[in-house]
Amino acid sequence: MLEHDVVIVGGGLAGCRAALEIARKAPELNVAMIAKTHPIRSHSVAAQGGIAATLKNVDDQDSWEAHAFDTIKGSDYLADQDAVALLTQEAPDVVIDLEHLGVLFSRLEDGRIAQRAFGGHSHNRTCYAADKTGHAILHELYNNIRRYGITIYDEWYVMRLILEDNRAKGVVMYHLLDGELQVLRAKAVMFATGGYGRVFNTTSNDFASTGDGLSMTALAGLPLEDMEFVQFHPTGLYPAGVLISEAVRGEGAYLINSEGDRFMATYAPNKMELAPRDITSRAITTEIRQGRGLNLDGSAGGPFVYLDLRHMGREKIMSRVPFCWEESHRLAGVDAVTEPIPVRPTAHYSMGGIPVNTDGRVRNSADGLVDNFFAAGECACVSVHGANRLGSNSLLECVVYGRRTGSAIATYVQDQSLPRVNETQYLQEAQQQIKALLAQSGDIRIHDIRQQVQDCLSQHCGVFRTADIIQEGLEQLQTYKQQYSNIRLDDKDTLWNTEIIEALELRNLMVVGEVIMTGALQRQESRGAHSREDFPTRNDNQFLQHTLAYFSTAGIELKYMPVNLNQFEPQERKY
Ligand SMILES: Cc1cc2nc3c(=O)[nH]c(=O)nc-3n(C[C@H](O)[C@H](O)[C@H](O)COP(=O)(O)OP(=O)(O)OC[C@H]3O[C@@H](n4cnc5c(N)ncnc54)[C@H](O)[C@@H]3O)c2cc1C
């Protein structure tokens, strides 16, 4: 059995930042990081637009309180305000620390870090490295954790969380290279496994964003929080779904319908294209539904609207958002200097996740904690984004809460000993699971069920929702779950068998999809990204609370948890 003081599952920004903090605070600890991709291929590397912090380099009127207010208003008042205060107060410090680690931020003429406008933020506070911010940060963090000698298990797939008697004890993992199985025990287990965009058929997320950590937590009997809140980013490139960063609108691009109108004037007259994402995604979907979308031949009535950069000019486009130009050129054949880019909403971010407190300790209920189990980043819900996240607050969450969680772990494990784990039993169960998958003689391809699950979620739990539509989706999902035992793997080998991973991921997609839809059905109101056409208004009396969903094979049980409202009174949200 493998043994480490701490094991971190996930090599993205949250996992790397936590590892760095543990190494800095308690260098004597033996820390391991596991990632199913190589860490620098984590989805964090694809983050484009930037990271928010009130450095006041271009706007001295900014303050952490203003950042906190924008975040809470953006969240439609579902964010926990104590967690938001920590996020926004610690932001300048973590960004300066990144700078000291060597991150190449874009600069002002005087050499200080440049800051740009972003949706829902009332001041220019988003720091960036052109439109490759995630790349710049993740590479430096990874560099640093290598320097500290963290043990890295890359291309190992974690398939199970070992949780016994309310204590996390370790994980079971599968080596993609040769099919080897290992049990790893540790004094503390941290999940930083990222999001689940692949539950939907059109997403900005990478292929690895399959919600594994969420599913493993749910299957271990622990709750997931606020999973009905899925962020649809307004500007996914049509038809691929990949992201055209909000930075493009931050730098001045327009959204245009088939009539040539900047239609955001109808939906958010003050903020226009820089309204928060939930509002902008609904606006685009409404324009398309009402026949003011476009087709590729330029005629009206099609499935997308235009993002127009032409007035910005070649020099600004190429210096501030070069990657977006390149993406549109490569994937849609559009030269954004002379042509508008076709865009529509794409599944982007998970506001919900594994419930944690502000030290990253995982909750087992509204008032209880799990021993030795931590989480941070997109897989966690602390909750700083509530019902809708503001752009550039997620990278910030990863570094602020990655650091806080790393720091808490470094202290927590000091008086802990390694747990007792029945290695033989866990290995046998994992072997059995893999063997059964390989032996299945069904006739359904993994791809076919996955596609159906993704279509189901997109059609039945998208930007706009109603009870009937969600209910229908839940019924369809039951059919796909039954078909799972009928899938056939073509590859029966153990070397680089990516089909085994796909099969395990498919199960996770279905668990996460069911939790999302069940939460969405029960939340009979519209708040942030959750928009119910049959309940079009926010209902604070009944639903100003977090959902806790407990998964079991018999069904999902929902409970509720109060929201921390210690700073700002909920108001109607207008932009
Ligand atoms: C295209 C795009 C652009 C974005 N731009 C911005 C932006 O400009 N600003 C901003 O604030 N936010 C942005 N976001 C959101 C932000 O990038 C993510 O929320 C954040 O990077 C998530 O980091 P993470 O560390 O939580 O997870 P990730 O970076 O997703 O890392 C997850 C890690 O977990 C590992 N893992 C998962 N499952 C398993 C398993 N079963 N076994 C082993 N390892 C596993 C993966 O291999 C990976 O290493 C963007 C997101 C996308 C998709």
The ligand as a Tripos MOL2 file, in Angstrom:
@<TRIPOS>MOLECULE
LIG
   53    58     1     0     0
SMALL
NO_CHARGES

@<TRIPOS>ATOM
      1 C1        -12.0480   27.6280  -21.2920 C.3       1 LIG1
      2 C2        -12.1150   28.1320  -19.8840 C.ar      1 LIG1
      3 C3        -11.6940   29.4160  -19.5820 C.ar      1 LIG1
      4 C4        -11.7590   29.8940  -18.2840 C.ar      1 LIG1
      5 N1        -11.3200   31.1640  -18.0190 N.ar      1 LIG1
      6 C5        -11.3410   31.6020  -16.7470 C.ar      1 LIG1
      7 C6        -10.8220   32.8930  -16.4340 C.ar      1 LIG1
      8 O1        -10.3270   33.6200  -17.2820 O.2       1 LIG1
      9 N2        -10.8860   33.3090  -15.1510 N.ar      1 LIG1
     10 C7        -11.4050   32.5300  -14.1540 C.ar      1 LIG1
     11 O2        -11.4300   32.9550  -13.0100 O.2       1 LIG1
     12 N3        -11.8840   31.2880  -14.4250 N.ar      1 LIG1
     13 C8        -11.8530   30.8100  -15.6890 C.ar      1 LIG1
     14 N4        -12.3240   29.5520  -15.9490 N.ar      1 LIG1
     15 C9        -12.7060   28.6690  -14.8340 C.3       1 LIG1
     16 C10       -11.4370   28.1410  -14.1630 C.3       1 LIG1
     17 O3        -10.4280   27.9740  -15.1220 O.3       1 LIG1
     18 C11       -11.6710   26.7950  -13.4690 C.3       1 LIG1
     19 O4        -12.8020   26.8710  -12.6500 O.3       1 LIG1
     20 C12       -10.4600   26.4400  -12.6060 C.3       1 LIG1
     21 O5         -9.2770   26.5360  -13.3360 O.3       1 LIG1
     22 C13       -10.6170   25.0410  -12.0240 C.3       1 LIG1
     23 O6         -9.4100   24.6800  -11.4020 O.3       1 LIG1
     24 P1         -9.3390   23.3930  -10.4780 P.3       1 LIG1
     25 O7         -7.9710   23.3490   -9.9180 O.co2     1 LIG1
     26 O8        -10.4740   23.3790   -9.5340 O.co2     1 LIG1
     27 O9         -9.5930   22.1600  -11.4690 O.3       1 LIG1
     28 P2         -8.9170   21.7550  -12.9160 P.3       1 LIG1
     29 O10        -7.9490   22.7370  -13.3970 O.co2     1 LIG1
     30 O11       -10.0640   21.3870  -13.7510 O.co2     1 LIG1
     31 O12        -8.1100   20.4580  -12.5070 O.3       1 LIG1
     32 C14        -8.7160   19.2370  -12.1400 C.3       1 LIG1
     33 C15        -7.6320   18.2240  -11.8600 C.3       1 LIG1
     34 O13        -8.2170   17.0500  -11.2960 O.3       1 LIG1
     35 C16        -7.6970   15.9120  -11.9340 C.3       1 LIG1
     36 N5         -8.7130   14.8560  -11.8260 N.ar      1 LIG1
     37 C17       -10.0470   14.9380  -12.0510 C.ar      1 LIG1
     38 N6        -10.6270   13.7530  -11.8500 N.ar      1 LIG1
     39 C18        -9.6530   12.8900  -11.4790 C.ar      1 LIG1
     40 C19        -9.6100   11.5150  -11.1520 C.ar      1 LIG1
     41 N7        -10.6910   10.7470  -11.1660 N.pl3     1 LIG1
     42 N8         -8.4100   10.9560  -10.8320 N.ar      1 LIG1
     43 C20        -7.2840   11.7000  -10.8300 C.ar      1 LIG1
     44 N9         -7.2570   13.0160  -11.1460 N.ar      1 LIG1
     45 C21        -8.4340   13.5910  -11.4510 C.ar      1 LIG1
     46 C22        -7.4260   16.3660  -13.3560 C.3       1 LIG1
     47 O14        -6.5000   15.5260  -13.9860 O.3       1 LIG1
     48 C23        -6.8650   17.7640  -13.0960 C.3       1 LIG1
     49 O15        -5.5050   17.6880  -12.7890 O.3       1 LIG1
     50 C24       -12.2760   29.0690  -17.2520 C.ar      1 LIG1
     51 C25       -12.6960   27.7870  -17.5490 C.ar      1 LIG1
     52 C26       -12.6410   27.3170  -18.8530 C.ar      1 LIG1
     53 C27       -13.1650   25.9370  -19.1240 C.3       1 LIG1
@<TRIPOS>BOND
     1     1     2 1
     2     2     3 ar
     3     2    52 ar
     4     3     4 ar
     5     4     5 ar
     6     4    50 ar
     7     5     6 ar
     8     6     7 ar
     9     6    13 1
    10     7     8 2
    11     7     9 ar
    12     9    10 ar
    13    10    11 2
    14    10    12 ar
    15    12    13 ar
    16    13    14 ar
    17    14    15 1
    18    14    50 ar
    19    15    16 1
    20    16    17 1
    21    16    18 1
    22    18    19 1
    23    18    20 1
    24    20    21 1
    25    20    22 1
    26    22    23 1
    27    23    24 1
    28    24    25 2
    29    24    26 1
    30    24    27 1
    31    27    28 1
    32    28    29 2
    33    28    30 1
    34    28    31 1
    35    31    32 1
    36    32    33 1
    37    33    34 1
    38    33    48 1
    39    34    35 1
    40    35    36 1
    41    35    46 1
    42    36    37 ar
    43    36    45 ar
    44    37    38 ar
    45    38    39 ar
    46    39    40 ar
    47    39    45 ar
    48    40    41 1
    49    40    42 ar
    50    42    43 ar
    51    43    44 ar
    52    44    45 ar
    53    46    47 1
    54    46    48 1
    55    48    49 1
    56    50    51 ar
    57    51    52 ar
    58    52    53 1
@<TRIPOS>SUBSTRUCTURE
     1 LIG1         1 GROUP 0 **** ****
